[in-house]
Amino acid sequence: MCRLKSCIVLIVALLFNSNLFSQIDFGNLSEEQIYRKGNKYNTWSVTVGFGPVIYYTDVIDYTIFPKSNWKFGPSIMISKQFNRPWGLDAQFITADMYGQKNLRYFEGSFMEATINLTFSINQFAAFGPIADKWDFYGKIGLGAVFFRSRQHALYDQDYYNDDGTVEHISKDDILRVKHVYDFVSYPQPEGWQDNDYLVIGYDRITDPEKKENRKAEIVLPVGFGVKYRLSKSFDFGVEIMMHSMAADNLDVNMTGADNDAYMYTSLNVTYKIGKKNKRHPVWTYKDFNIAYKQKREFDPLAQKLDSLKQQLDSLAANDSVKTDTTHIYTETIVYEEGVSASVFFDFDKYNITRRSHKELAKVARAMEKDTTIRIRIVGYCDTRGSDDYNYKLSLRRCNAVLDVLVHDYGISKNRFRIDPRGEKDLLSDTNKLRPRGLHMVNRRVDLFMIKE
């Protein structure tokens, strides 16, 4: 257990000191990389693994790793992820057992079923996967192990019976209680007779080859693992788990000082069940961009956004357009709930987010109800970048909004006017005020209802 704790401490230390953190620009994440509670993700997965099982019992001749007779076993796991850091899995493991010491050895097999709580270490330490590829996690659980085992003679031996006769035990013979506990001066286990065979899960009185029900004991697994994201559907990983039993009988030696344990290390492949275009929550990042909305009454930026409506009204009141010298008419821009809207964008992006779709849907519904409504689409950028580049970017943002309204909601293209303005007519002065959030205010498209 101490070895496992040392490994976990080392992994955490590497996480906090890793330069991999610098490879993620949290201010320029794509929409699919950011975890939002209202979005749907692929939360179920299936993992298959295979690896060595190392036993820590009374009947072993090593301290850390076996010298020979390594045992391997498969595992399968079904997992459910609740959010970015927390998940739950049901795991099944099976393997053969072996250990030897002095003149004896034990062998058998076990099957284990556990329920485990998992937590992503880097979701707490770094708010997301490392370099968008690595996930380090911890794991703790509870379950049951079902096993059969027998003790055998490792070499030919002679035992002296109470009546003075000599009994010869050949190699691989199944040992009896008197052969071991008298020979090594251990106390005899309670309830066992001298001639009982040292077996569990077999008939210990008359026939040690006859299988009976497996012995069931409580087991407590704890450990850690690492996963590498191959794609949206598959991960590759390594997991190390120490399984501590609540009993001291795995090796049919029930007089030791400590309960038995075993360590399972697996190489595994995970298949994330779900749609190919969606991510698993553990491969997403904390949403920093909307954190201010949860603290509106304390955030000066939120107060600045709350005044956006009044500023737009003021601009609209003074906005008029002349078409030509022959026919002159005036357009009045009106800000009304459900008709006018603002769509915000990430830095250097022009894709429409799920949240923005909701705003555009309101505009589309209003235009369907009143076919006389025309909309002016005005695009802006923040001050970073050249004037020409920002003008073209604001044009792309306008066209992205227009494309959604025309092709997704079926509104006629003739009912819209596009007005890209680049970084002109900004709503916030980022030279005087806090730049991070106010840059976002300037990265937007405004939609105004036009009445002629």
C-alpha positions as CSV (number, residue, x, y, z in Angstrom):
1,M,0.0,0.0,0.0
2,C,2.9,2.4,0.8
3,R,4.3,1.7,-2.7
4,L,1.0,2.6,-4.3
5,K,0.7,5.8,-2.3
6,S,4.2,6.9,-3.3
7,C,3.3,6.4,-7.0
8,I,0.2,8.5,-6.6
9,V,2.1,11.3,-5.0
10,L,4.7,11.2,-7.8
11,I,2.0,11.4,-10.5
12,V,0.4,14.4,-8.8
13,A,3.7,16.1,-8.5
14,L,4.4,15.6,-12.1
15,L,1.0,17.0,-13.0
16,F,1.6,20.2,-11.1
17,N,5.1,20.8,-12.5
18,S,4.4,19.6,-16.1
19,N,5.0,22.1,-18.9
20,L,2.1,20.4,-20.7
21,F,-0.2,23.0,-19.2
22,S,1.3,25.6,-21.4
23,Q,0.1,23.8,-24.5
24,I,-3.5,24.7,-24.0
25,D,-4.8,28.2,-24.7
26,F,-7.9,28.5,-22.4
27,G,-8.9,31.7,-24.1
28,N,-9.1,30.1,-27.5
29,L,-10.9,26.7,-27.0
30,S,-13.4,25.5,-29.5
31,E,-17.1,25.1,-28.5
32,E,-16.9,21.3,-28.3
33,Q,-13.9,21.5,-25.9
34,I,-15.8,23.5,-23.3
35,Y,-18.1,21.7,-20.8
36,R,-21.5,23.2,-20.6
37,K,-24.2,21.6,-18.3
38,G,-27.0,21.9,-20.9
39,N,-25.0,20.1,-23.6
40,K,-25.2,16.3,-24.3
41,Y,-22.0,14.2,-24.1
42,N,-21.1,10.5,-24.6
43,T,-21.1,9.5,-20.9
44,W,-21.0,5.7,-21.2
45,S,-17.9,3.7,-22.1
46,V,-16.7,0.1,-22.1
47,T,-13.1,-0.8,-21.2
48,V,-11.2,-4.1,-21.8
49,G,-7.8,-4.8,-20.3
50,F,-5.2,-7.4,-19.7
51,G,-2.2,-7.5,-17.3
52,P,-0.3,-9.2,-14.5
53,V,-1.6,-9.9,-11.0
54,I,0.9,-9.8,-8.1
55,Y,-0.1,-11.4,-4.8
56,Y,0.9,-10.2,-1.4
57,T,0.1,-13.1,1.0
58,D,1.9,-15.2,3.6
59,V,3.0,-17.8,1.1
60,I,5.3,-15.8,-1.2
61,D,9.1,-15.6,-1.6
62,Y,9.4,-12.0,-2.8
63,T,8.9,-8.5,-1.5
64,I,7.7,-6.6,-4.6
65,F,7.7,-8.7,-7.8
66,P,7.6,-12.5,-8.3
67,K,10.8,-14.2,-9.4
68,S,8.8,-16.6,-11.6
69,N,5.3,-18.0,-12.2
70,W,3.8,-14.6,-13.1
71,K,0.0,-14.7,-13.5
72,F,-2.0,-12.6,-15.9
73,G,-5.7,-11.9,-16.2
74,P,-8.3,-10.0,-18.3
75,S,-10.7,-7.4,-17.1
76,I,-13.8,-5.7,-18.4
77,M,-15.3,-2.4,-17.1
78,I,-18.5,-0.5,-17.8
79,S,-18.3,3.2,-16.9
80,K,-20.6,6.2,-16.4
81,Q,-19.3,9.7,-16.3
82,F,-21.4,12.2,-14.4
83,N,-19.5,15.4,-15.2
84,R,-15.9,16.5,-15.9
85,P,-14.2,15.0,-12.9
86,W,-16.5,12.4,-11.4
87,G,-17.5,8.9,-12.6
88,L,-18.5,5.5,-11.6
89,D,-17.6,2.1,-13.0
90,A,-18.4,-1.6,-12.5
91,Q,-15.4,-3.8,-13.0
92,F,-14.9,-7.6,-13.4
93,I,-11.4,-9.3,-13.1
94,T,-10.4,-12.9,-13.2
95,A,-7.0,-14.6,-13.0
96,D,-5.1,-17.6,-11.7
97,M,-3.1,-17.5,-8.4
98,Y,0.3,-18.7,-7.4
99,G,2.7,-18.2,-4.5
100,Q,5.5,-20.3,-2.9
101,K,7.5,-20.2,0.3
102,N,9.8,-22.7,2.0
103,L,8.4,-26.2,1.3
104,R,5.0,-25.3,0.0
105,Y,3.1,-23.4,-2.6
106,F,-0.5,-22.4,-3.2
107,E,-2.4,-22.2,-6.4
108,G,-6.0,-21.4,-7.5
109,S,-8.1,-18.8,-9.2
110,F,-10.3,-15.8,-8.4
111,M,-13.1,-13.7,-9.9
112,E,-13.7,-10.2,-8.6
113,A,-16.6,-7.8,-9.1
114,T,-16.3,-4.2,-7.8
115,I,-18.1,-0.8,-8.0
116,N,-15.6,2.1,-8.1
117,L,-15.7,5.8,-7.8
118,T,-13.3,7.6,-10.3
119,F,-12.0,11.1,-10.2
120,S,-9.9,13.0,-12.8
121,I,-6.9,14.4,-11.1
122,N,-6.1,16.9,-13.9
123,Q,-9.7,18.2,-14.0
124,F,-9.1,19.4,-10.4
125,A,-5.4,20.5,-11.0
126,A,-5.6,21.9,-14.5
127,F,-9.4,22.2,-15.3
128,G,-9.2,19.8,-18.2
129,P,-7.1,17.1,-20.0
130,I,-3.4,17.7,-20.4
131,A,-2.6,18.9,-23.9
132,D,-6.1,17.7,-24.9
133,K,-4.6,14.1,-24.9
134,W,-3.8,12.9,-21.4
135,D,-6.1,12.2,-18.4
136,F,-4.7,11.1,-15.0
137,Y,-7.3,9.7,-12.6
138,G,-7.7,8.1,-9.2
139,K,-10.0,5.3,-8.2
140,I,-11.4,3.8,-5.0
141,G,-14.1,1.1,-4.7
142,L,-15.8,-1.8,-2.9
143,G,-16.6,-5.3,-4.0
144,A,-16.2,-9.0,-3.5
145,V,-13.7,-11.6,-4.5
146,F,-14.7,-15.2,-5.1
147,F,-11.8,-17.7,-5.1
148,R,-10.7,-21.3,-4.8
149,S,-7.2,-22.3,-3.6
150,R,-5.1,-25.2,-2.4
151,Q,-1.7,-25.6,-0.7
152,H,0.7,-28.2,-2.2
153,A,4.1,-29.7,-1.3
154,L,6.9,-27.9,-3.1
155,Y,9.4,-30.8,-2.6
156,D,9.3,-34.4,-1.4
157,Q,9.0,-34.4,2.4
158,D,8.8,-36.8,5.3
159,Y,6.4,-35.9,8.2
160,Y,6.4,-37.7,11.6
161,N,3.0,-38.6,12.9
162,D,2.0,-38.6,16.6
163,D,2.4,-42.4,16.8
164,G,6.0,-42.2,15.6
165,T,5.3,-43.4,12.0
166,V,6.8,-41.5,9.1
167,E,4.6,-40.3,6.3
168,H,6.1,-39.4,3.0
169,I,4.6,-36.5,1.0
170,S,5.4,-36.3,-2.7
171,K,5.8,-33.1,-4.6
172,D,2.5,-31.5,-5.7
173,D,0.5,-33.5,-3.1
174,I,-2.2,-31.4,-1.4
175,L,-1.1,-30.8,2.2
176,R,-3.1,-31.4,5.3
177,V,-3.3,-29.2,8.4
178,K,-0.8,-31.2,10.4
179,H,1.8,-31.2,7.7
180,V,2.1,-27.5,7.7
181,Y,1.1,-26.0,11.0
182,D,3.0,-28.5,13.1
183,F,6.0,-28.4,10.8
184,V,6.4,-24.6,10.8
185,S,5.1,-24.1,14.4
186,Y,2.1,-22.0,13.4
187,P,-1.1,-22.2,15.5
188,Q,-3.7,-24.4,14.0
189,P,-6.6,-22.4,12.4
190,E,-9.8,-22.5,14.5
191,G,-12.3,-25.2,13.4
192,W,-9.8,-27.2,11.3
193,Q,-8.8,-30.7,12.2
194,D,-5.4,-32.3,11.7
195,N,-6.4,-34.4,8.7
196,D,-8.3,-31.6,6.9
197,Y,-6.8,-30.7,3.6
198,L,-5.5,-27.1,3.2
199,V,-8.1,-26.2,0.6
200,I,-10.8,-23.5,0.1
201,G,-13.5,-24.0,-2.4
202,Y,-12.9,-27.7,-2.4
203,D,-14.0,-30.6,-0.1
204,R,-11.4,-30.2,2.7
205,I,-12.3,-33.4,4.5
206,T,-12.5,-36.3,2.0
207,D,-11.7,-35.1,-1.5
208,P,-9.6,-32.0,-2.2
209,E,-10.2,-32.4,-5.9
210,K,-14.0,-32.0,-5.6
211,K,-15.0,-28.4,-6.3
212,E,-17.4,-26.6,-3.9
213,N,-18.8,-23.1,-3.9
214,R,-16.1,-20.4,-4.1
215,K,-15.2,-18.6,-1.0
216,A,-16.4,-14.9,-1.0
217,E,-14.6,-12.1,0.8
218,I,-14.9,-8.3,0.8
219,V,-12.2,-6.5,-1.2
220,L,-11.3,-2.8,-1.3
221,P,-9.6,-1.6,-4.5
222,V,-7.7,1.7,-4.7
223,G,-5.3,3.0,-7.3
224,F,-4.7,5.3,-10.2
225,G,-4.5,5.3,-14.0
226,V,-3.7,7.3,-17.1
227,K,-5.5,7.5,-20.4
228,Y,-4.4,8.7,-23.8
229,R,-7.1,10.0,-26.2
230,L,-6.7,8.2,-29.5
231,S,-10.0,9.7,-31.0
232,K,-13.4,10.7,-29.9
233,S,-14.3,7.0,-29.7
234,F,-11.2,5.3,-28.4
235,D,-8.7,5.8,-25.5
236,F,-5.6,3.7,-24.6
237,G,-4.6,3.5,-20.9
238,V,-2.7,1.9,-18.1
239,E,-4.2,1.3,-14.6
240,I,-2.6,0.1,-11.4
241,M,-4.9,-1.0,-8.6
242,M,-4.1,-2.5,-5.1
243,H,-6.9,-4.8,-3.9
244,S,-6.9,-5.2,-0.1
245,M,-9.0,-8.1,1.2
246,A,-10.8,-8.1,4.5
247,A,-9.5,-11.6,5.3
248,D,-6.3,-13.6,5.5
249,N,-7.2,-16.8,3.6
250,L,-6.4,-16.3,-0.1
251,D,-3.4,-18.6,0.1
252,V,-5.1,-21.0,2.6
253,N,-2.7,-19.7,5.3
254,M,-5.0,-18.1,8.0
255,T,-2.4,-17.4,10.7
256,G,-0.6,-14.4,9.2
257,A,-0.4,-10.9,10.8
258,D,-1.9,-9.0,7.8
259,N,-4.8,-9.5,5.5
260,D,-4.0,-10.7,2.0
261,A,-3.9,-8.3,-1.0
262,Y,-3.0,-8.4,-4.7
263,M,-2.1,-5.7,-7.3
264,Y,-3.6,-5.7,-10.8
265,T,-1.9,-3.7,-13.5
266,S,-3.7,-3.6,-16.9
267,L,-3.1,-2.2,-20.3
268,N,-6.5,-1.3,-21.6
269,V,-8.6,0.1,-24.5
270,T,-11.7,2.2,-23.9
271,Y,-14.6,2.6,-26.3
272,K,-16.8,5.6,-25.6
273,I,-20.4,4.8,-26.5
274,G,-22.4,7.4,-28.3
275,K,-22.4,9.8,-31.3
276,K,-19.1,10.3,-33.1
277,N,-19.4,14.1,-33.2
278,K,-19.6,14.4,-29.4
279,R,-17.0,14.3,-26.7
280,H,-16.7,12.4,-23.4
281,P,-17.0,14.8,-20.4
282,V,-13.6,13.9,-19.1
283,W,-12.1,15.3,-22.3
284,T,-13.6,18.7,-21.9
285,Y,-12.5,21.9,-20.1
286,K,-14.0,24.1,-17.5
287,D,-16.1,26.9,-18.9
288,F,-14.4,30.1,-17.8
289,N,-16.1,32.4,-20.4
290,I,-19.5,32.4,-18.7
291,A,-18.3,32.4,-15.1
292,Y,-19.1,36.1,-14.8
293,K,-22.8,35.4,-15.5
294,Q,-23.0,33.5,-12.2
295,K,-21.8,36.6,-10.3
296,R,-23.6,39.4,-12.1
297,E,-24.4,41.5,-9.2
298,F,-20.7,41.6,-8.1
299,D,-19.1,41.9,-11.5
300,P,-18.6,45.3,-13.1
301,L,-18.5,43.7,-16.5
302,A,-21.9,42.3,-16.0
303,Q,-23.2,45.7,-15.2
304,K,-21.6,47.0,-18.4
305,L,-23.4,44.3,-20.4
306,D,-26.7,45.2,-18.7
307,S,-26.4,48.7,-20.1
308,L,-26.0,47.4,-23.6
309,K,-29.8,47.8,-24.3
310,Q,-29.8,51.5,-23.5
311,Q,-26.7,52.1,-25.7
312,L,-28.3,50.3,-28.6
313,D,-31.5,52.3,-28.2
314,S,-29.5,55.5,-28.3
315,L,-27.7,54.4,-31.5
316,A,-30.9,53.3,-33.1
317,A,-32.7,56.6,-32.4
318,N,-30.1,58.5,-34.5
319,D,-29.7,56.0,-37.4
320,S,-31.1,56.9,-40.8
321,V,-30.2,55.9,-44.3
322,K,-30.8,57.6,-47.7
323,T,-30.9,55.3,-50.7
324,D,-30.4,57.8,-53.7
325,T,-31.3,61.2,-54.9
326,T,-34.5,60.2,-56.7
327,H,-36.2,58.2,-53.9
328,I,-35.5,59.1,-50.4
329,Y,-36.8,57.3,-47.4
330,T,-35.8,56.8,-43.8
331,E,-35.3,53.5,-41.9
332,T,-35.7,53.5,-38.2
333,I,-34.0,50.7,-36.2
334,V,-36.2,49.5,-33.4
335,Y,-34.9,47.3,-30.4
336,E,-37.7,45.0,-29.3
337,E,-37.6,41.8,-27.2
338,G,-37.7,38.7,-29.4
339,V,-36.8,40.6,-32.6
340,S,-33.5,42.3,-31.9
341,A,-30.6,40.1,-30.5
342,S,-26.8,40.0,-30.1
343,V,-24.6,37.0,-31.0
344,F,-21.2,36.7,-29.4
345,F,-18.1,35.0,-30.7
346,D,-14.8,33.5,-29.5
347,F,-11.5,35.2,-30.5
348,D,-10.9,35.0,-34.2
349,K,-14.0,32.7,-34.7
350,Y,-17.3,33.1,-36.6
351,N,-19.0,29.8,-35.8
352,I,-22.5,29.9,-34.2
353,T,-22.7,28.4,-30.8
354,R,-25.7,26.4,-29.4
355,R,-26.5,29.4,-27.1
356,S,-26.5,31.8,-30.1
357,H,-28.9,29.4,-32.0
358,K,-31.5,30.0,-29.3
359,E,-31.2,33.8,-29.8
360,L,-31.5,33.5,-33.5
361,A,-34.5,31.2,-33.1
362,K,-36.4,34.0,-31.3
363,V,-35.7,36.4,-34.1
364,A,-36.8,33.8,-36.7
365,R,-40.1,33.2,-34.8
366,A,-40.9,36.9,-34.7
367,M,-40.2,37.2,-38.5
368,E,-42.4,34.3,-39.2
369,K,-45.3,35.9,-37.3
370,D,-44.8,39.3,-39.0
371,T,-43.7,39.1,-42.6
372,T,-43.2,42.8,-42.8
373,I,-40.2,42.7,-40.5
374,R,-36.8,43.2,-42.0
375,I,-33.5,42.7,-40.1
376,R,-30.2,44.6,-40.3
377,I,-27.2,42.4,-39.4
378,V,-24.3,44.4,-38.0
379,G,-21.0,42.7,-37.4
380,Y,-18.1,43.8,-35.1
381,C,-14.6,42.7,-34.0
382,D,-12.4,43.6,-31.1
383,T,-9.3,45.8,-31.7
384,R,-6.8,43.0,-32.1
385,G,-5.7,42.5,-35.7
386,S,-5.5,44.8,-38.8
387,D,-8.4,47.0,-40.0
388,D,-8.7,45.0,-43.2
389,Y,-8.6,41.6,-41.5
390,N,-11.2,42.7,-38.9
391,Y,-13.5,44.0,-41.5
392,K,-13.4,40.6,-43.4
393,L,-13.9,38.8,-40.1
394,S,-16.9,40.8,-39.2
395,L,-18.3,40.1,-42.7
396,R,-17.8,36.3,-42.1
397,R,-19.7,36.7,-38.8
398,C,-22.6,38.5,-40.5
399,N,-22.8,35.8,-43.2
400,A,-22.7,33.0,-40.6
401,V,-25.7,34.6,-38.8
402,L,-27.5,35.1,-42.2
403,D,-26.8,31.5,-43.2
404,V,-28.5,30.1,-40.0
405,L,-31.6,32.3,-40.4
406,V,-32.0,31.5,-44.1
407,H,-31.0,27.8,-44.3
408,D,-31.9,26.6,-40.8
409,Y,-35.1,28.6,-40.2
410,G,-36.3,29.2,-43.8
411,I,-36.4,33.0,-43.7
412,S,-36.1,34.8,-47.1
413,K,-32.6,36.2,-47.7
414,N,-34.2,39.4,-49.2
415,R,-35.4,40.4,-45.7
416,F,-31.9,40.9,-44.4
417,R,-29.2,43.6,-44.8
418,I,-25.6,42.9,-43.9
419,D,-23.5,45.7,-42.4
420,P,-19.9,44.6,-41.5
421,R,-18.1,47.3,-39.5
422,G,-14.9,45.6,-38.3
423,E,-13.5,47.3,-35.2
424,K,-15.5,50.6,-35.8
425,D,-18.1,51.8,-33.4
426,L,-17.0,49.7,-30.5
427,L,-19.1,49.5,-27.3
428,S,-16.2,49.3,-24.9
429,D,-12.8,51.0,-24.6
430,T,-10.4,48.2,-23.9
431,N,-7.5,50.7,-23.3
432,K,-9.2,52.0,-20.2
433,L,-11.3,49.1,-18.9
434,R,-10.7,45.4,-18.2
435,P,-9.7,43.9,-21.6
436,R,-10.6,40.2,-21.3
437,G,-14.3,40.4,-21.0
438,L,-14.8,43.6,-22.9
439,H,-13.0,42.2,-25.9
440,M,-15.7,39.6,-26.0
441,V,-18.4,42.3,-25.9
442,N,-16.9,43.7,-29.1
443,R,-16.8,40.3,-30.8
444,R,-20.5,40.2,-31.8
445,V,-23.2,40.6,-34.3
446,D,-26.2,42.7,-33.5
447,L,-29.6,42.1,-35.2
448,F,-32.0,45.1,-35.5
449,M,-35.6,45.3,-36.7
450,I,-36.0,47.8,-39.5
451,K,-39.2,49.8,-39.9
452,E,-39.5,51.9,-43.0
